[in-house]
Amino acid sequence: MELIPAAVEAYSEKYTSQESELMYQLNRETHLKVELPHMLSGQVQGQFLSMVSHMIRPRRILELGTYTGYSAICLAAGLAPDGILHTVDINEELETLCHHYFSASGNADKIKMHIGKAADVIEQLDEVFDLVFIDADKSGYEQYYDLVWDKLRPGGFILADNVLYHGQVLLPENEQGRQAKAMISFCEKVLADDRAEQVLLTIRDGVLMIRKK
């Protein structure tokens, strides 16, 4: 079940800045060689992430869920001159591919990749973040939210991906999968948190944008 009609997606892509040659190649290689290529952010969401980063000009970004590195490169594009992006993934098999494209992007010195469980890495990082992008295992979103909150500066942002979960969140509860239920629970948690304000954006598979008051 997909919420955005293909024609609308195509129209959005037409009027969104096109991928660079590097990002096109990463997109193509991911689809040719890596399992679950739909996990890649892609042109529209990638440009959105880049735009947000350029608006904030963050010194520190935390990304949970690197996959093949597409979103990390997009986020790193807006870093301050002394900025660092920490990106975390549990799949060490994709590390070489990620580093290849990080290097080709020209921002390899600004991207630090961590292999391991997201919760463990978060606790080890002694940083204050301006921007956090959560795109890891859906059942962990609530825990990650709690773990990063005190490391997020006041006025900082969290972007949580896949909160529409292919439209399953709109189905009757008995028809929702485990991942969709996790997304609903996460959104309810944020909604009830008076320390935050948020807007749910219908970009790709849904992005919840959260600002720490």
BELPE-V432014 format. One line per field, one symbol per residue. ss: DSSP state (a for helix, b for strand, c for the rest). phi: phi as a letter, one per 30 degrees, with the letter a starting at -180 (. if undefined). burial: # if it has 16 or more other C-alpha atoms within 10 Angstrom, else .. A space follows every 50 residues. Layout:
# BELPE-V432014
ss->???
phi->???
burial->???
This chain:
# BELPE-V432014
ss->cccccaaaaaaaaaccccccaaaaaaaaaaaaacccaaaccaaaaaaaaa aaaaaacccbbbbbcccccaaaaaaacccccccbbbbbbccaaaaaaaaa aaaaaccaaabbbbbccaaaaaaaccccbbbbbbcccaaaaaaaaaaaac cbbbbbbbbbbcccaaaaaaccaaaccaaaaaaaaaaaaaaccccbbbbb bcccccbbbbbbc
phi->.cdceeddeddddeccedddedddddedddddbcdhdddddieddddddd ddddddhddbbcccjdhcjedddddddcddecdbccbbbccddcddddde dddddicedccccccldedddedddcbcccbbccbcdddcedddeddded ccdeidbcccdidchhiddcdeedcdddddddddddddddedcddbbabc cddhcjbccbcdd
burial->............#.....#...#..##..#......#..########### ####..########################..########...##.###. ##....##.##.###..#..##....##########.#####.##.###. ####.##############......#..#########..#.....#.#.# ..##########.
